[in-house]
Amino acid sequence: MSKLNKVLLVIVILLAIVLGIIIWVPNASNVFKPSYYAVYLTSGDLYFGKMAWYSPHTLTDVRVIQQQKDENDQPVLNLVNFGSSVIWGPAGDLKLNSKNILWISKLTNESQVVKLIKEGK
């Protein structure tokens, strides 16, 4: 094996390892620049979270809008953790079927949703 072939083999192996980490390790694609996204599904559900772009699409740190009533019986919208908002108590990430995604929108750091998530409210 020539020296050039050995160098090319090492480069290919390193690229495969990096690609494997990005694809298989949850949140690896978000390590360099974590961003929040809004994801709207065909079911009418709207989710907010950090998007991992490997297949299937995966949301981490997932939040949903929940309507409640205040002491005056007026509707109030709250941003709540997805895991605590549904009775079946999901744990971890939310894997999405790409066929059911109507749209995805990146949220700015100035977004009220992002500010609420970062404040932990």
C-alpha contacts under 8 A as a table, 3 or more apart, distances in Angstrom:
res1	aa1	res2	aa2	distance
1	M	5	N	6.32
1	M	6	K	6.83
2	S	5	N	5.28
2	S	6	K	6.46
3	K	6	K	5.16
3	K	7	V	6.34
4	L	7	V	5.17
4	L	8	L	6.20
5	N	8	L	5.08
5	N	9	L	6.05
6	K	9	L	5.03
6	K	10	V	6.26
7	V	10	V	5.19
7	V	11	I	6.28
8	L	11	I	5.09
8	L	12	V	6.16
9	L	12	V	5.15
9	L	13	I	6.19
10	V	13	I	5.14
10	V	14	L	6.18
11	I	14	L	5.16
11	I	15	L	6.16
12	V	15	L	5.15
12	V	16	A	6.14
13	I	16	A	5.08
13	I	17	I	6.26
14	L	17	I	5.13
14	L	18	V	6.30
15	L	18	V	5.17
15	L	19	L	6.06
16	A	19	L	5.10
16	A	20	G	5.97
17	I	20	G	5.02
17	I	21	I	6.25
18	V	21	I	5.18
18	V	22	I	6.34
19	L	22	I	5.15
19	L	23	I	6.15
20	G	23	I	5.17
20	G	24	W	5.80
20	G	25	V	7.82
21	I	24	W	5.42
21	I	25	V	5.32
21	I	28	A	6.77
22	I	25	V	6.01
22	I	26	P	7.96
22	I	28	A	5.15
22	I	29	S	5.48
22	I	54	Y	7.95
23	I	26	P	7.81
23	I	28	A	7.64
23	I	29	S	7.76
23	I	54	Y	5.61
25	V	28	A	5.51
26	P	29	S	7.80
26	P	52	A	7.20
27	N	30	N	5.03
27	N	31	V	6.34
27	N	51	M	7.99
27	N	52	A	5.87
27	N	60	T	7.66
28	A	31	V	5.26
28	A	32	F	7.91
28	A	52	A	7.74
29	S	32	F	6.83
29	S	33	K	7.86
29	S	52	A	6.02
29	S	53	W	7.06
30	N	33	K	5.36
30	N	34	P	4.42
30	N	35	S	7.14
30	N	50	K	7.47
30	N	51	M	7.38
30	N	52	A	6.53
31	V	34	P	6.01
34	P	50	K	6.68
35	S	50	K	5.67
35	S	51	M	7.16
35	S	106	K	7.12
35	S	107	L	7.20
36	Y	48	F	6.82
36	Y	49	G	5.13
36	Y	50	K	4.51
36	Y	51	M	6.72
36	Y	106	K	6.13
36	Y	107	L	5.47
36	Y	108	T	7.64
36	Y	114	V	6.89
37	Y	48	F	5.61
37	Y	49	G	5.54
37	Y	50	K	6.01
37	Y	51	M	6.41
37	Y	104	I	6.67
37	Y	105	S	5.44
37	Y	106	K	4.36
37	Y	107	L	5.23
38	A	46	L	6.85
38	A	47	Y	5.71
38	A	48	F	4.57
38	A	49	G	6.83
38	A	104	I	5.73
38	A	105	S	5.17
38	A	106	K	6.43
38	A	107	L	6.83
39	V	46	L	5.68
39	V	47	Y	5.21
39	V	48	F	6.33
39	V	101	I	7.02
39	V	102	L	7.80
39	V	103	W	6.04
39	V	104	I	4.60
39	V	105	S	6.58
40	Y	44	G	6.67
40	Y	45	D	5.91
40	Y	46	L	4.58
40	Y	47	Y	6.56
40	Y	101	I	6.06
40	Y	102	L	5.69
40	Y	103	W	5.47
40	Y	104	I	6.48
41	L	44	G	5.49
41	L	45	D	5.45
41	L	46	L	6.53
41	L	100	N	5.41
41	L	101	I	4.49
41	L	102	L	5.27
41	L	103	W	7.23
42	T	45	D	7.36
42	T	100	N	5.26
42	T	101	I	6.19
42	T	102	L	5.91
43	S	100	N	7.63
46	L	64	V	6.63
46	L	65	I	7.71
47	Y	62	V	6.65
47	Y	63	R	5.96
47	Y	64	V	5.23
47	Y	65	I	7.90
48	F	59	L	7.80
48	F	62	V	5.58
48	F	63	R	5.06
48	F	64	V	6.28
49	G	59	L	5.47
49	G	60	T	5.53
49	G	61	D	5.22
49	G	62	V	4.47
49	G	63	R	6.21
50	K	59	L	5.38
50	K	60	T	5.10
50	K	61	D	6.24
50	K	62	V	7.31
51	M	57	H	7.15
51	M	58	T	5.87
51	M	59	L	4.77
51	M	60	T	6.57
52	A	57	H	6.11
52	A	58	T	5.13
52	A	59	L	6.24
52	A	60	T	7.64
53	W	56	P	7.75
53	W	57	H	5.52
53	W	58	T	6.92
54	Y	57	H	5.73
54	Y	58	T	7.43
55	S	58	T	7.68
56	P	95	K	6.22
56	P	96	L	6.13
56	P	97	N	6.36
56	P	98	S	6.87
57	H	95	K	5.84
57	H	96	L	5.26
57	H	97	N	6.95
57	H	98	S	6.64
58	T	93	D	6.56
58	T	94	L	5.56
58	T	95	K	4.36
58	T	96	L	5.90
59	L	62	V	6.17
59	L	93	D	5.77
59	L	94	L	5.09
59	L	95	K	6.41
59	L	96	L	7.67
60	T	92	G	7.25
60	T	93	D	4.84
60	T	94	L	6.50
61	D	81	N	7.67
61	D	93	D	7.19
62	V	81	N	6.15
62	V	82	F	5.52
62	V	83	G	7.88
62	V	93	D	7.29
62	V	94	L	7.25
63	R	79	L	6.33
63	R	80	V	5.41
63	R	81	N	4.56
63	R	82	F	4.93
63	R	117	I	8.00
64	V	79	L	5.67
64	V	80	V	5.57
64	V	81	N	6.51
64	V	82	F	5.79
64	V	85	S	7.77
65	I	77	L	6.45
65	I	78	N	5.59
65	I	79	L	4.64
65	I	80	V	6.30
66	Q	77	L	5.72
66	Q	78	N	5.22
66	Q	79	L	6.23
66	Q	80	V	6.69
66	Q	85	S	7.72
67	Q	75	P	6.43
67	Q	76	V	5.65
67	Q	77	L	4.60
67	Q	78	N	6.27
68	Q	75	P	5.66
68	Q	76	V	5.22
68	Q	77	L	6.32
68	Q	78	N	7.39
69	K	72	N	7.54
69	K	73	D	5.11
69	K	74	Q	5.15
69	K	75	P	4.47
69	K	76	V	5.53
70	D	73	D	5.21
70	D	74	Q	5.43
70	D	75	P	6.50
70	D	76	V	6.45
71	E	74	Q	7.39
79	L	113	V	7.68
79	L	116	L	7.60
79	L	117	I	7.93
79	L	121	K	7.17
80	V	84	S	7.34
80	V	85	S	6.49
80	V	121	K	7.66
81	N	84	S	5.57
81	N	85	S	6.24
82	F	85	S	5.09
82	F	86	V	6.87
82	F	90	P	7.66
83	G	86	V	6.47
83	G	89	G	5.21
83	G	90	P	4.95
83	G	91	A	5.98
83	G	92	G	7.75
84	S	87	I	7.59
84	S	89	G	6.05
84	S	90	P	7.82
85	S	89	G	7.58
86	V	89	G	5.78
86	V	90	P	7.69
96	L	100	N	7.57
96	L	101	I	7.68
97	N	100	N	5.55
97	N	101	I	7.00
98	S	101	I	5.30
101	I	104	I	7.41
107	L	111	S	6.23
107	L	114	V	7.17
108	T	111	S	5.29
108	T	114	V	7.41
109	N	114	V	6.03
109	N	115	K	7.08
110	E	114	V	7.03
110	E	115	K	6.83
111	S	114	V	5.24
111	S	115	K	6.25
112	Q	115	K	5.06
112	Q	116	L	6.12
113	V	116	L	5.17
113	V	117	I	6.21
114	V	117	I	5.09
114	V	118	K	6.14
115	K	118	K	5.21
115	K	119	E	6.09
116	L	119	E	5.07
116	L	120	G	6.13
116	L	121	K	5.29
117	I	120	G	5.07
117	I	121	K	6.12
118	K	121	K	7.77
